[in-house]
Amino acid sequence: MCAWGEFMGQGVATAGRAARGAGVRTTPVRLLAAALLVVALVLGGAVATAVTQPWLGLDLRFDARAGGAVVESSAGPSRAIPRGTVIRSVAAGGDLLTIEPKDLTGQVDGSFGPFAEYQRFMARQGRYAGMMRQPEVTFTDVAGRSYTIRPDAAGRPITSLGPDFWIGMVVGAFSWLIAAAIFVFRPNETSARYVLLSGVAALLFVPIGPIYTSRELGLPETLFYVINGMNFLGGSLYAAATFALLLYYPSKLAPRWVGWAVVAVFLAWYVAQAAGLFADLTFARRALVLAALWGAFGLGAVHWVRTRRDPVARAALSWFLLSWLVVVSAFGLVILAPQMFGVDTGAAEPYAFLLFLLTYGGLAVGIMRYRLFELGDWWARIMAWTLALVLLAALDMLFLVGLQLSAGLSLSLALLVSGLVWLPLRGFIAEKILRRGRADERALFEGVVQIGLTADAADQLAEWTQVLKARFDPLRLDIAPDPADAPRLDDHGLALVTPPVAGLPSLRLEYAHGGRALFSPADAAQAQALCDMVRFVVDSRDAYARGVTVERRRIAGDIHDNLGATLLSALHSRDGERKDRYIRETLADLRSIVTEPAGADAGLAETLARSRKEMAERLAARGATLLWSLEDAPQVEVESKVAQSLRAMLREITNNVVKHADARTVRVSLAAGDGDLILDVEDDGVGFDPATIARGAGLDGLSERAARHGGSVAWSPGEGGRGTRVTVRLPRA
């Protein structure tokens, strides 16, 4: 008891100094450092108290059917006792005790009825502790065989403390540290103060319980009374803090004094049961605690109704209901409630303490208002894992206590059943929930397409707002005063801001799903997907419109270059047979333009041959001579559309020469450069300045046709400054 008292005294003194220093000049770092020091002192005291007890090296489990305590394992001083031996009695120093079922119970205060029975248990624990401090202890099994061992008075090895002991240490430490951190950063909030009180309570009862649950036979009576009393005091304060917190979180339901009155009632109840004023210990230790936990459900329901139009408060409350009420209530149903009917749940209690880590994590998120908008995604996952953990603990307790299976076998069976039952059920429930909450994707798609089919900007905006309303059902939707480059969550998820897209303005949506929820990152991702769809539809529509315009220009250019040139030749021809041939070629070109926009499949050599014959005839009719030089260009392979464009451009150049140049000689050369065809057409006519002359369909058509293939057209004076030279560059492909 000295070690525990010394460490606890130092911890309380440190906490007091931290509280007195919690003024303006005290930084959060110093307060958190003080919290770390407190937890180190408390946990150090708990470990020191456990390891300074005499060591027998025995792990016993009472088996009513075997008629005694079964040796689960033996080591150190007791290694000579075979595993599986059933011990009936213990004797040392002239004292003899027959082992009873409740001598080895892990759950002390909840498994005793009359207060006198609890006192008898404590007296027997003191006698066992006295035996363990004797030089020798004799164990007698059900067959009458005796085993005499010499306890190690120096204490037990720290490695002999089981997982349940260290679980208590970890849960107590983290519960206190999280609660302290919440208070450090929210010292003026009433809710944070009650969270701090719950952290103090957790530091009292969570690490202390494992001291006596990990005992081998007994503890000194006074020490046992003290640590068991502190364990119940911590549990009572924890329940009081739970109930009082809900009086002020997430909204205020009662005056400030009511919360402290609740705490005072619990403290008075604790004093009354410690004084033996209750005849039944189980009622004294469990009734008020369970009443507070169930009362918290009622307060939670009141808050749920009050926050139906306040999504931020509803989200914060949801974290609390998920992490505190569900977890703590599950602890009450699995651990505390069965004790009211005499069921020993001590084997499952250490593992159930792990639930408290979820409790403080949820409170930290709710009170600190950290990323509340992700509640929708996290709620289902945490709820699923919480229920799985409760199912696992319940099954493990059933197999371990009810069926008297070994710890390893019971845990294995519990994991197997949980996997076979819970995982398929979890998937089924998740699918149903997701299917029910899924938006009508077809309607959304049709709405987005309608935006692309609508020409008027006001109508497009109306269609876009309808799409967003159908998907998110906001209570308010306006033009955003602060546009976003990408979908953005504002005000802890109260608002979603969409970026400008395809000429549509940035919009601000507030209060998702009729004010029942916050916007989440999943909603932002959905908004981004809708924006991408709108952008794609509008870009596709614009691309189609540009394609129509380009095709119209192509047809106009082909008619101008091909049909115009041929009809002009027919007009100036005095030979009837030649005139008929020109008209037939015109009709053939017209069919090609309409039915084969990419041009015929004729090769470059054939195309050039036709162009040379056509140019020669047209120039000859005007008294001009054609000089034709091709080098090796006809042997180069090019796409048919390039060859057809080359023919059309030669026709247009010939038109200009015939109509405007008054030339006597026209030179045509075609060469194959690095990846290009280079066409030069030079005449000795009157020439012109391309920068000053009015550009019509002819000159613009040449430039557009070349640009269509990634080529270019350049005009310059001819040789000696007379005439005009046209240079055309076209890629081969």
Helices and strands as residue ranges (DSSP letters): H 2-20, H 28-51, E 58-63, E 68-74, G 76-78, E 86-92, E 95-98, G 101-104, H 115-132, E 137-141, E 146-149, G 158-160, H 163-185, H 190-205, H 209-213, H 221-245, H 256-274, H 281-306, H 311-320, I 321-326, H 327-331, I 332-336, H 337-339, H 349-352, H 355-367, G 372-374, H 375-397, I 398-402, H 407-417, I 418-422, H 423-437, H 441-453, H 457-472, E 476-479, E 488-490, G 491-493, E 495-497, E 507-510, H 512-515, H 521-558, I 559-563, H 564-572, H 576-595, H 604-621, E 625-629, G 633-635, H 640-656, I 657-661, E 665-672, E 676-683, H 697-708, E 712-717, G 719-721, E 724-731
